[in-house]
Each structure stands twice: as structure tokens, then as C-alpha cells.
Amino acid sequence: MSSTAASLTVGGGGSSESSGVKKTSKRPKYSKFTQQELPACKPILTPTWVILTFLVVGVVFIPLGVICLHASKRVVEIVDRYDIDCVPASSRNDKVAYIKGVEDKICNRTILIKRNMTHPVYVYYQLGNFYQNHRRYVKSRNDAQLRSPSDERDVKTCAPEDNVGGEPIVPCGLVAWSLFNDTYRFSRNSQQLPVNKKGISWKSDREKKFGQNVFPKNFQTGDIGGGTLDPKKPLSEQEDLIVWMRTAALPTFRKLYGKIETDLHEGETITVLLQNNYNTYSFNGEKKLVLSTTSLLGGKNDFLGIAYLTVGSICLFLAVTFSVLYLVKPRQLGDPSYLSWNRSAGG
């Protein structure tokens, strides 16, 4: 019985080879990449190299931090919160009812220029506790509709601001519907300071994301909502909308309102006539008016300079510490006596 099985086994193997069928191996094809045999840099971190690395980082980062802080300190910035002061004292117990009312909401503010501000002076509005990055809010828009008139009826992603009486809203969605609509007028010594609102948006947005042949339709037909749009101007020229549609990542953000293209001098008083229309009271939000200059590194921001100084100081401290340890108590590189099994054997 066993000899028969053995003969069948041998015979089966022979017939397989004679038929010309090759046995394929499941072993992967050899390559230096799959076997991790590619040449690689494997530096040996000697004490000298570690100390020099920390020293170079410290020497480079500390001057960079000083430069960034100096540039930030040169920026002149004036911030004026007006959302509470621009509500009459008699209406402050119910601010939501006041902002939804039909009465005129004109408010006068006075800004004192404490340092010279060279033009252009950028005018921002700052909103707080406003989550433009909320998932449902961000999704309530249609970028294709903003670019091409052929897609104006595609509003399925824009609910609840998608259509009016069966006709599509252009631009549709909650992002456009909540457009900021406070306005500011500036004057100095009873003379108006014009605000240039051209070029406040990204050029790529004007040319690529908002069409020259797309005009607002059925936009802001209700009583509740944000700013309105000129139906005779294409979306590519509605720069307030373009700035607003680039949603912010954080709940406190600034957006560019315009530019004052004249110098403001120390000691001058700027009068601001504003319309307090935007409803931030329903969600306990804040509204601020910001006047700011810029530097080569942008607006006022001390974080970058402080970060460079912190990292550079830590690296410099570590370089000095390691240098002292290396000089006071040097240790031979690759000394086998420090291996755990050698230490235990010696003990």
C-alpha cells in the first residue's frame, strides 16, 4: 500500500513536469527597496556634532526672533470694539430685538491716532465667536455656480438658502447669505477720508473662482439675512462677497474692508460713522473695527518672533549645558563598559 502511494506520488510529479506547467513561487520579487537595502545616511551623533547643531540653531533663531519682533512692533494697530456701545442703553437688555428692528442703527465712534500711520492704512472688521468653519455652514455653497452661469440652477448643496419660489438663488448657500453688512465712513477735521475697496480680495479668487458673467439673482429677498449685492455687477467685481466667501478657520477672525490711502498722524482724531446692522447678538459674538499698517512680514503678530526666541534660547542653553558636561566629565564614544550586561557582570 505504501509502495503504491509512493509510486503515485512520484508519477504525479513526473507528469506535472512533463506537461510543461511551471510551479510559480509566492515569494515576492527581490529588490533593494522592498528589502530595505537602499543606501541611507546614518550619521553618528557624537557629542561634538550635537553641541554644534544646538549652537547653530540657537545662533540663527535668536536674531530671527529679534527681527520678527521688531517688525511686529513697528506695525501700528488700533482696535475698537463697538457691538455693545452702539446699542442704546435702553435696548441692551434685548440686543437681538434691537438689531432686528426697523429703526436706523447709525453709531458714531471716535478714534485717537496714538502713533503715525503711513498709508496704506488697512481697515478690517473683526468678528468673535463666529464659527465659519462649521461643517454644515461650509458645505452650504456651490463653487461651480459662482464660476459659470450654466450651473446657476445647481443648488442642491445650498439648502436652506437654495431657491425662492422655485427659482435659484445666486449666490446660494448660508455662507453668501450671512454676508457682513456693517458699513464704515471715516472723516478727519470734518473732511471725509475715502476708503478704497478695490483690490481687497485675492486676484486668483476674482479670476478663477467668481465668474465675470455670473450676476446675483433672488439674493436676500427676505427680512433676515446679511448684506445685499448689486444685481448689475458680476460676482467677480463684488469684492466684499469674495473676501467673505473665503471662510476663516478660527472663531475669531478679521476680514479686509478697505484701504485708507493717506497718512494718519499722531494726535489726530478720526470720526467713524458706522451702520450697526450685522447680528452677532444671537450667538454672543463680538464686532471690532481695526485700523492697521503692515511691515515686510505682514500685520502685527508677536507669535513668530516669540517662537523663534524661545526655540533659539532653549537650543543655546542645551549647547552650553552639554559643552560643560562634556568638558567636566568626558565619556569615551562607544565604551562597551556602559552596556547593561557588562555593568551587571561587573557588579
Protein Blocks (a to p, Z undefined) as FASTA:
>chain_A
ZZmmmmmmmmmmmmmmmnopacddfbdcddfklnopaccddddddfklmmmmmmmmmmmm
mmmmmmmmmmmmmpccddddfklmmpcfklmmmmmlmmmmmbdcbdcdddddfbdcdddd
ddddddehiafkbfklmmnccfklmmpmklmmmmklmpfblbgghiacddedjklmmpcf
bdcdddeehiacdddfehkacfklmmmmpcfkbccehiakbfbdcddddfkbcfklmmml
mmmmmccfbfbdcddfbdcdbdcdehiacddddddfbccklnopacddddddddfkbpad
fklmmmmmmmmmmmmmmmmmmmmmmmmmgcdehiaklpmklmmmmZZ
